[in-house]
Amino acid sequence: MPLRLSVLDQSPIAKGRTPADAVRETLELAQLCDRLGYVRYWLAEHHGSEALAGSTPEVLITRVAGLTERIRVGSGGVMLPHYSAYKVAENFRMLETLFPGRIDLGVGRAPGSDQRTMRILADGKPNWSSADNYPIQVRDLVAWLSDALPDGHAGRGVTAQPVGESAPDVWLLGSSDDSAALAAHFGLPFCFAHFINPDGGDGVTRAYRSHFRPSALHAEPMPLMAMGVLCAETDAEADLLAKSRDVWAMRLRTTGNPGPIPSVEEALEAARDPRVETFLASMRRRSLVGSPRTVRAGLEEHAARYQVDEIMVVTICFDFEKRKRSYELIAEEFGIGG
């Protein structure tokens, strides 16, 4: 089966640009990827970030789906512990009603924010730290979307409207084995975030396959992986463009407050520090950078290692035109959408 390609968009904010610019770029990129033949377009959730503008994927999905024609649109993902599972079910049933057969609901348990912002989002509720609550939320979310709340549940008889003929696909997202085990237990699709954790994801995905319990929704496991990719005409050009994301990611992991995506010139200046150069080499393990041929070989190698037939591409760079061109070159190399 040919490798299928999808997109995860974090709505990155380049230095000198605004969050509104980032959202407009998301809308333009989504329309391009729809025309190019990508399978899915997922929108991330981050809060209080100077670099990532996507704070409400359920709102942005509405606009993206309305501007596109065939690509599946979804969340990558809704950070479920912040919210009521019932309200998330209502939101996504409405989206499914508006765009039947095109909505994915990806959920995760990370805060998508720093600790202070997380506490503000929680509004005094102490539930976030409970390790037991997330599986219950996932169970309830799936039950409300399929009208299958168990007997004795406090919400039995309460309906998540609008009820329709179809429901969004629920995906569990994660960068460790916890979410994979949960997805296998509930018989749900699972996406591993290689762009966050490049270590052991293939083993996590294999374990998900082997422990998958068929459910009323899915008879077979549906694994997916997401990785950073930047493609340009040549390996050298791609390497240069990728410096912006590398330095930004390094700052995120070392300071927690990286600021907007830096220009290539600023990134090159930062990379002159020998200590930074060593750190940047480790950043590249999360991503593929190169010409179309190089990127294709890397994607196919990762697909074989992870045993997936679909990869979600995450592309961040300073220049939006170069970001669009990356997706165009990958689509051309794989011959998708033709």
C-alpha positions as CSV (number, residue, x, y, z in Angstrom):
1,M,0.0,0.0,0.0
2,P,1.4,3.5,-0.9
3,L,2.4,5.6,2.1
4,R,-0.3,8.1,2.9
5,L,0.7,11.6,4.2
6,S,-1.1,14.0,6.5
7,V,-0.4,17.3,8.2
8,L,-0.2,18.5,11.8
9,D,-0.2,22.3,12.0
10,Q,0.8,24.0,15.2
11,S,0.2,27.5,13.7
12,P,3.8,28.7,14.3
13,I,4.4,32.5,14.8
14,A,7.5,33.7,13.0
15,K,9.5,36.5,14.6
16,G,8.2,39.9,13.3
17,R,4.8,38.3,12.5
18,T,1.7,38.2,14.6
19,P,-0.6,35.4,15.9
20,A,-3.2,36.6,13.5
21,D,-0.7,36.2,10.7
22,A,-0.1,32.6,11.9
23,V,-3.8,31.8,11.8
24,R,-4.1,33.2,8.3
25,E,-1.2,31.1,7.2
26,T,-2.9,28.0,8.7
27,L,-6.0,28.7,6.6
28,E,-3.9,29.1,3.4
29,L,-1.7,26.1,4.1
30,A,-4.8,23.9,4.8
31,Q,-6.3,24.9,1.4
32,L,-3.0,24.1,-0.3
33,C,-2.7,20.7,1.4
34,D,-6.3,19.9,0.4
35,R,-5.4,20.5,-3.2
36,L,-2.2,18.6,-3.0
37,G,-3.9,15.4,-1.8
38,Y,-2.9,15.1,1.9
39,V,-5.2,12.8,3.9
40,R,-5.7,14.8,7.2
41,Y,-5.1,18.2,8.5
42,W,-4.9,18.3,12.3
43,L,-4.7,21.5,14.4
44,A,-2.8,21.6,17.7
45,E,-3.7,23.1,21.1
46,H,-1.3,25.3,22.9
47,H,-1.9,28.0,25.5
48,G,-0.1,31.2,26.4
49,S,2.6,30.6,23.8
50,E,4.6,33.3,22.0
51,A,5.4,30.8,19.2
52,L,2.3,28.7,18.6
53,A,-1.1,30.5,17.9
54,G,-3.5,27.5,17.9
55,S,-5.2,27.7,21.2
56,T,-8.7,26.4,20.2
57,P,-8.6,23.6,17.6
58,E,-12.4,23.0,17.8
59,V,-12.9,26.6,16.6
60,L,-10.2,26.6,14.0
61,I,-11.5,23.2,12.6
62,T,-14.7,24.9,11.6
63,R,-13.0,27.5,9.5
64,V,-10.5,25.0,8.0
65,A,-13.1,22.4,7.1
66,G,-15.3,25.2,5.5
67,L,-12.4,26.3,3.3
68,T,-11.5,22.8,2.2
69,E,-13.3,20.1,0.2
70,R,-12.1,16.6,0.9
71,I,-9.3,16.5,3.4
72,R,-10.2,15.2,6.9
73,V,-9.9,17.9,9.5
74,G,-9.3,17.4,13.2
75,S,-7.6,18.1,16.5
76,G,-4.0,17.1,17.2
77,G,-5.2,17.3,19.8
78,V,-7.7,18.5,22.3
79,M,-6.0,18.4,25.7
80,L,-8.8,16.5,27.4
81,P,-8.0,17.0,31.1
82,H,-8.7,20.7,30.8
83,Y,-12.3,20.0,29.8
84,S,-15.6,18.2,30.4
85,A,-15.7,15.0,28.2
86,Y,-19.3,15.8,27.7
87,K,-18.7,19.2,26.3
88,V,-15.9,18.0,24.0
89,A,-18.4,15.4,22.7
90,E,-20.9,18.1,22.0
91,N,-18.3,20.3,20.2
92,F,-17.3,17.5,17.9
93,R,-20.8,16.2,17.3
94,M,-21.6,19.6,16.0
95,L,-18.5,19.6,13.8
96,E,-19.4,16.2,12.5
97,T,-22.9,17.5,11.7
98,L,-21.5,20.4,9.8
99,F,-18.9,18.3,8.0
100,P,-20.0,14.7,8.0
101,G,-17.4,12.1,7.4
102,R,-14.5,14.6,7.6
103,I,-13.8,15.1,11.3
104,D,-11.1,13.6,13.5
105,L,-11.0,14.1,17.3
106,G,-7.5,13.6,18.5
107,V,-7.1,13.9,22.3
108,G,-4.1,14.1,24.6
109,R,-3.3,14.4,28.3
110,A,-0.5,16.9,28.2
111,P,-1.3,20.5,29.3
112,G,-0.1,22.2,26.2
113,S,1.1,25.0,28.3
114,D,3.4,26.0,31.2
115,Q,2.4,25.2,34.8
116,R,1.0,28.7,35.6
117,T,-1.2,28.7,32.5
118,M,-2.3,25.2,33.3
119,R,-3.5,26.3,36.7
120,I,-5.4,29.2,35.2
121,L,-7.1,26.9,32.7
122,A,-8.0,24.6,35.6
123,D,-9.7,27.5,37.3
124,G,-9.1,26.0,40.7
125,K,-10.2,22.5,39.8
126,P,-7.7,19.9,41.2
127,N,-8.3,17.2,38.6
128,W,-5.3,17.6,36.4
129,S,-2.8,15.7,38.5
130,S,-5.1,12.7,38.9
131,A,-3.6,9.8,36.9
132,D,-6.9,7.9,37.1
133,N,-9.1,10.6,35.7
134,Y,-7.9,10.6,32.1
135,P,-8.8,7.0,31.2
136,I,-12.3,7.7,32.6
137,Q,-12.5,10.9,30.5
138,V,-11.6,8.9,27.4
139,R,-14.1,6.2,28.2
140,D,-16.9,8.8,28.7
141,L,-16.0,10.8,25.6
142,V,-16.2,7.7,23.4
143,A,-19.4,6.6,25.1
144,W,-21.1,10.0,24.6
145,L,-20.1,10.1,21.0
146,S,-21.6,6.6,20.5
147,D,-24.6,6.9,22.9
148,A,-23.2,4.0,24.9
149,L,-22.9,5.2,28.5
150,P,-22.6,2.2,30.9
151,D,-25.4,1.4,33.3
152,G,-25.1,3.2,36.5
153,H,-23.2,6.1,35.0
154,A,-24.2,9.5,36.4
155,G,-24.8,10.8,32.9
156,R,-27.0,8.0,31.8
157,G,-29.9,9.4,29.8
158,V,-28.0,12.7,29.0
159,T,-27.5,13.1,25.3
160,A,-24.6,15.0,23.6
161,Q,-26.3,16.9,20.8
162,P,-26.6,17.1,17.9
163,V,-27.0,13.4,17.3
164,G,-26.3,12.4,13.7
165,E,-25.8,9.5,11.4
166,S,-22.0,9.5,11.9
167,A,-19.5,10.3,14.6
168,P,-15.9,11.7,14.5
169,D,-13.1,9.2,14.7
170,V,-11.4,9.4,18.2
171,W,-7.6,9.2,18.2
172,L,-5.4,9.0,21.3
173,L,-2.2,10.9,20.9
174,G,1.0,10.4,22.9
175,S,4.8,10.3,23.1
176,S,5.1,7.4,25.5
177,D,3.5,3.9,26.0
178,D,0.8,5.2,28.4
179,S,-1.6,6.5,25.7
180,A,-0.8,3.6,23.4
181,A,-1.8,1.2,26.1
182,L,-5.0,3.1,26.7
183,A,-5.8,3.2,22.9
184,A,-5.2,-0.6,22.7
185,H,-7.5,-1.2,25.7
186,F,-10.4,0.9,24.3
187,G,-9.9,-0.3,20.7
188,L,-9.0,3.2,19.4
189,P,-6.6,4.6,16.8
190,F,-3.3,5.8,18.1
191,C,-0.7,8.4,16.9
192,F,2.8,8.5,18.3
193,A,4.5,11.9,18.5
194,H,8.0,11.2,17.2
195,F,8.6,14.9,16.8
196,I,8.4,15.1,20.6
197,N,10.1,11.8,21.6
198,P,12.3,10.1,18.9
199,D,13.2,7.2,21.2
200,G,11.3,3.9,21.3
201,G,8.2,4.9,19.3
202,D,8.5,1.9,17.1
203,G,8.4,-0.4,20.1
204,V,5.4,1.5,21.5
205,T,3.6,1.2,18.2
206,R,4.3,-2.6,18.0
207,A,3.0,-3.0,21.6
208,Y,-0.1,-1.1,20.6
209,R,-0.7,-3.5,17.7
210,S,-0.1,-6.6,19.8
211,H,-2.4,-5.5,22.7
212,F,-5.1,-4.0,20.6
213,R,-8.6,-5.1,21.7
214,P,-11.2,-4.9,18.9
215,S,-14.0,-2.6,19.7
216,A,-17.4,-1.8,18.3
217,L,-15.8,1.2,16.6
218,H,-12.6,-0.4,15.2
219,A,-11.9,-4.1,14.5
220,E,-8.2,-3.5,13.7
221,P,-5.5,-1.3,15.2
222,M,-4.9,2.1,13.4
223,P,-1.4,3.3,14.2
224,L,-0.1,6.6,13.0
225,M,3.1,8.6,13.7
226,A,3.9,12.3,13.5
227,M,7.4,13.7,12.8
228,G,9.0,16.9,11.9
229,V,9.9,17.3,8.2
230,L,11.4,20.1,6.2
231,C,11.9,19.6,2.5
232,A,13.7,21.9,0.0
233,E,15.1,21.6,-3.5
234,T,18.5,20.5,-2.1
235,D,19.8,18.9,1.2
236,A,21.9,22.0,1.8
237,E,19.0,24.4,1.5
238,A,16.8,22.3,3.7
239,D,19.5,22.1,6.3
240,L,19.8,25.9,6.3
241,L,16.1,26.5,6.6
242,A,15.8,23.9,9.4
243,K,18.1,25.9,11.7
244,S,15.2,28.2,12.7
245,R,13.2,25.3,14.1
246,D,16.2,23.6,15.6
247,V,17.2,26.7,17.6
248,W,13.6,27.4,18.6
249,A,13.2,23.8,19.8
250,M,16.4,24.0,21.7
251,R,15.3,27.2,23.5
252,L,11.9,25.5,24.3
253,R,13.7,22.6,26.0
254,T,16.3,24.7,27.8
255,T,14.3,27.7,28.9
256,G,10.6,26.8,28.5
257,N,10.0,30.2,26.8
258,P,11.5,30.1,23.3
259,G,9.7,33.1,21.9
260,P,8.7,33.3,18.2
261,I,10.4,31.2,15.5
262,P,13.7,33.0,14.8
263,S,15.0,33.9,11.4
264,V,17.7,31.8,9.8
265,E,20.2,34.5,10.4
266,E,19.4,34.7,14.1
267,A,19.5,30.9,14.3
268,L,22.9,30.7,12.6
269,E,24.3,33.2,15.0
270,A,23.0,31.2,18.0
271,A,24.4,28.0,16.5
272,R,28.0,29.4,16.6
273,D,28.1,28.5,20.3
274,P,29.7,25.0,20.5
275,R,27.4,24.0,23.3
276,V,24.4,24.9,21.1
277,E,25.8,22.9,18.1
278,T,25.9,19.7,20.2
279,F,22.3,20.3,21.3
280,L,21.1,21.0,17.8
281,A,22.4,17.6,16.6
282,S,20.1,15.9,19.0
283,M,17.1,18.0,17.8
284,R,17.5,16.5,14.3
285,R,16.7,13.0,15.6
286,R,13.1,14.2,15.9
287,S,12.9,15.2,12.2
288,L,13.7,14.6,8.6
289,V,15.5,17.4,6.7
290,G,16.6,17.3,3.1
291,S,15.7,17.2,-0.6
292,P,12.6,15.4,-1.9
293,R,14.6,12.2,-2.4
294,T,16.2,12.3,1.0
295,V,12.9,13.0,2.7
296,R,11.1,10.2,0.8
297,A,13.7,7.7,1.8
298,G,13.5,8.8,5.5
299,L,9.7,8.7,5.6
300,E,9.6,5.3,4.0
301,E,12.2,4.0,6.5
302,H,10.3,5.3,9.4
303,A,7.0,3.9,8.1
304,A,8.6,0.5,7.9
305,R,10.1,0.8,11.3
306,Y,6.9,2.0,12.9
307,Q,4.8,-0.4,10.8
308,V,2.4,2.4,9.8
309,D,0.9,3.2,6.4
310,E,0.4,6.9,7.2
311,I,2.7,9.6,8.5
312,M,1.7,13.0,9.8
313,V,4.1,15.7,8.7
314,V,4.9,18.7,11.1
315,T,6.8,21.5,9.3
316,I,8.0,24.7,11.0
317,C,10.3,27.2,9.5
318,F,10.7,31.0,9.5
319,D,9.6,31.6,5.9
320,F,6.0,30.7,5.2
321,E,6.6,30.4,1.4
322,K,9.3,27.9,2.1
323,R,7.0,26.0,4.5
324,K,4.4,25.7,1.7
325,R,7.0,24.7,-0.8
326,S,8.1,21.9,1.6
327,Y,4.6,20.4,1.4
328,E,4.5,20.8,-2.4
329,L,7.8,19.1,-2.9
330,I,6.8,16.1,-0.7
331,A,3.5,15.8,-2.5
332,E,5.3,15.9,-5.9
333,E,7.9,13.3,-4.8
334,F,5.2,10.9,-3.6
335,G,2.8,11.6,-6.5
336,I,-0.2,12.1,-4.2
337,G,-3.3,13.9,-5.3
338,G,-2.6,13.2,-8.9
